[in-house]
Amino acid sequence: MRRLTIIEHISLDGVVQAPGGRDEDPGYPNGGWAQPLHDPAVGAAIDAAQGTGFDLLLGRRTYDIFAGYWSRFSGDPMADSLNAATKFVATHRPDDLSWGPAEAIGPNLAEGVRRLKATEGPNLVLWGSSTVTPVVIGEGLADTIVLLTFPVLLGFGKRIFSEIAEPRELALVGSTSTASGVLINTYRPAGPLRTGTFDEPTA
């Protein structure tokens, strides 16, 4: 069974939209917010989280962004890994996946991911996608969640933690910080949300 790792660039207020460049998501004025703080330690954490010989799970928007950027490069380890990976894409346009190898995962996102995880093959990496990620988390399909938390406040933008995902707990299994102030936290699902009440103060 394949394991699924989610990797996200995320702001302190939970925004994941357009971290990589000013033109990544036209119309969003804060595009490229991660780049000034993206130091070698962040790159090393991404390499460690992805591992080697992985496949990709992507939403359609993220697939198009990656295709437009990474397909232009070769000879770079990151580019070569992404270009070689099979891209499993959540899309309503399955005939338009020119950045290959690629295939659509079908109309039912949760069932498609569940079926994909049950197959033989490399582990899966899910990047970005404010629509795919909350479904994967909410359905309990993520094995590891790596949040690269940047010390910026964006105020508005697409988020992955929203009302789409059912309440649940995550267990922190690793944490480090970089010289630029990025927190790299690794979580694993820890079951449904528990609630309670703080003890009343004693006299």
RAWOGI-V355139 format. One record per pair of residues at least 4 apart in sequence whose C-alpha atoms are under 6 Angstrom apart, sorted by the first residue. I is the first residue (numbers start at 1). J is the second residue. D is the distance in whole Angstrom. If there is no record, write none. Layout:
I/J/D, I/J/D
This chain:
1/117/6, 1/118/5, 1/119/6, 2/117/5, 2/123/5, 3/123/5, 4/124/5, 4/125/6, 4/142/5, 4/143/5, 5/125/5, 5/143/6, 5/144/5, 5/145/6, 6/125/6, 6/126/5, 6/145/5, 6/146/6, 7/127/5, 7/146/5, 8/128/6, 8/147/5, 8/148/6, 9/16/6, 9/148/5, 10/14/6, 10/15/5, 10/16/5, 10/149/5, 11/15/5, 11/149/6, 11/150/5, 11/152/6, 12/151/6, 12/152/6, 12/153/6, 13/153/6, 14/159/6, 15/157/6, 15/158/6, 15/159/5, 16/158/6, 16/159/6, 17/157/6, 17/158/5, 18/24/5, 18/25/6, 18/31/5, 19/31/6, 19/32/5, 19/33/5, 19/34/5, 20/32/5, 21/31/5, 21/32/4, 22/31/4, 22/32/5, 37/180/6, 54/122/5, 54/123/5, 54/124/6, 55/85/5, 55/86/5, 55/122/6, 55/124/5, 56/87/5, 56/124/5, 56/125/5, 56/126/6, 57/87/6, 57/88/5, 57/89/6, 57/125/6, 57/126/5, 58/63/6, 58/89/5, 58/126/6, 59/89/6, 59/90/5, 59/129/5, 59/132/6, 60/90/6, 60/91/5, 63/67/6, 66/70/6, 67/71/5, 67/99/6, 70/79/6, 74/80/6, 76/80/6, 79/83/6, 80/84/6, 86/101/5, 86/102/5, 87/102/4, 88/102/6, 88/103/5, 88/104/6, 88/105/6, 89/104/5, 89/105/6, 90/104/6, 90/105/6, 94/104/5, 105/112/5, 106/112/6, 108/112/6, 111/115/6, 129/133/6, 130/159/6, 130/160/5, 134/138/6, 134/160/5, 134/165/5, 135/139/6, 136/141/5, 137/142/6, 138/165/4, 138/166/5, 144/187/6, 144/188/5, 145/186/6, 145/187/5, 146/185/6, 146/186/4, 147/184/6, 147/185/5, 148/183/6, 148/184/5, 149/182/6, 149/183/5, 150/182/5, 167/193/6, 168/191/6, 168/192/4, 168/193/4, 169/190/5, 169/191/6, 169/192/6, 169/193/5, 170/187/6, 170/188/6, 170/189/5, 170/190/5, 171/187/5, 171/188/5, 171/190/6, 172/186/6, 172/187/5, 173/186/6, 173/187/6, 174/185/6, 174/186/5, 175/184/6, 175/185/4, 176/183/6, 176/184/5, 177/182/6, 177/183/4, 177/184/6, 178/182/5
